[in-house]
Every structure is written in C-alpha cells, then in structure tokens.
Amino acid sequence: MKTILFNRGVPATESFGIGEVTEAAQAALRAHGSALLQYGPSLGFAPLREWLAAHHGVGVEQVIVGNGSLQLLEFLCLTQVRSGDVVVTESPTYDRTLTLLRRHGARAVGVALDDDGPDLARLEAVLAAERPRFLYLIPDFQNPSGTTCSAEKRRRIVALTERDNLLLVEDAPYRPL
Ligand SMILES: Cc1ncc(COP(=O)(O)O)c(C=O)c1O
C-alpha cells in the first residue's frame, strides 16, 4: 500500500533524475567550482539570478535566491508583517505558510476556493473589511485542494491588488508541472 501525503508536495522518489542532476552538478562545479563552494553574495549566485531574471522577464535586481520557500517567506514576514496584521490566503492553504504567519503574529484570513480559484466575491468582501499586509496565493495545483486558478480570475485578482496597492505573493512551486 502506498501513502499519498496531501499536506506537502512530496515528489515521487522514482521521479528523481539522479543521473541528470549528477551531470548538471558536475558541469556546474567544473564551470563555477570556486564561486559555488565559497561563501557567496546574500542575494544568491549571480549566474543563477541572471538565468531566473531572463526566464521570468524581470530585471536581475528583482531576483533573490533563497534556501527553499520557507526562508523567503520568513524574509517576507520579517520585512512586511507586524503582530496583529492580517494576511489573506486561500482556504485551505499550505500549512507551513500558516505556521510561519502565526509565528509572526499575523492573522490569516482565508478565502474559500471554487474549482477555478478563489471565490472572488468573498475575496472582495475580505479586502473591503480588512487592510491586509499581503495576499498569499498558490495559483497552480493549489496545495492542498489541487485547484488551478483560471486566467480570468488571475486577471481580476491582479486588478484588485493594483486597485488596493496590495502586495500579491504568488507561491508557484508546481507551475512547471
Ligand atoms: C505551496 C507550497 N509552497 C512551497 C512548498 C515547499 O517549497 P520548498 O521545497 O521550496 O520549501 C510546498 C511543499 O509542499 C508547497 O506546497
């Protein structure tokens, strides 16, 4: 019997491309060994930041590389959240993010999910009632519901956040799937 964990995006062990990762690590070490093994700049390894910037069509100064999503969310909370602040999330959402928000004293207000993303009427009502620090969404294969936000809803959510000058935090680990 196989257990499927619904709280984490734990990959199937048999899906790991160990041969490809070994080759990539060897190539990277040959090309950039000293820089990779030495303490590096706090924003991350420059060639990786440049690649990410080109991939996402943004300036390299807008890219920071962290050690996994939780470190970056921690940085975000350290700089954005004061105890008592509201952060709007989907409901349900990723349990680790909720733990982190609570540790920073934030109150997570959840917006129910439809099959095509957050319930927009509810989102608008929450935005009108609260003054959130940011909106945290997992738009692709949402954890734990599995829903993917429609293009139309994404456009409307962006319009709402622009209207309210609200920071939109997109956690998108499953987009490349
Ligand atoms: C929405 C979401 N974000 C982030 C992560 C984990 O990302 P990382 O491995 O970068 O910490 C998970 C893992 O389950 C997740 O579901």
The ligand as an SDF file (V2000), in Angstrom:
LIG
                    3D

 16 16  0  0  0  0  0  0  0  0999 V2000
    2.6170   25.7300   -1.7940 C   0  0  0  0  0  0  0  0  0  0  0  0
    3.9650   25.2250   -1.4240 C   0  0  0  0  0  0  0  0  0  0  0  0
    4.9950   26.0640   -1.3640 N   0  0  0  0  0  0  0  0  0  0  0  0
    6.2270   25.6270   -1.0720 C   0  0  0  0  0  0  0  0  0  0  0  0
    6.4770   24.2900   -0.7940 C   0  0  0  0  0  0  0  0  0  0  0  0
    7.8400   23.8360   -0.4550 C   0  0  0  0  0  0  0  0  0  0  0  0
    8.7890   24.5030   -1.1880 O   0  0  0  0  0  0  0  0  0  0  0  0
   10.3220   24.3990   -0.7680 P   0  0  0  0  0  0  0  0  0  0  0  0
   10.7360   22.9890   -1.0120 O   0  0  0  0  0  0  0  0  0  0  0  0
   10.9870   25.3870   -1.6250 O   0  0  0  0  0  0  0  0  0  0  0  0
   10.3990   24.7570    0.6900 O   0  0  0  0  0  0  0  0  0  0  0  0
    5.4360   23.3810   -0.8220 C   0  0  0  0  0  0  0  0  0  0  0  0
    5.6490   21.9700   -0.4900 C   0  0  0  0  0  0  0  0  0  0  0  0
    4.7640   21.2420   -0.1990 O   0  0  0  0  0  0  0  0  0  0  0  0
    4.1470   23.8610   -1.1410 C   0  0  0  0  0  0  0  0  0  0  0  0
    3.1110   23.0250   -1.2020 O   0  0  0  0  0  0  0  0  0  0  0  0
  1  2  1  0
  2  3  1  0
  2 15  2  0
  3  4  2  0
  4  5  1  0
  5  6  1  0
  5 12  2  0
  6  7  1  0
  7  8  1  0
  8  9  2  0
  8 10  1  0
  8 11  1  0
 12 13  1  0
 12 15  1  0
 13 14  2  0
 15 16  1  0
M  END
$$$$
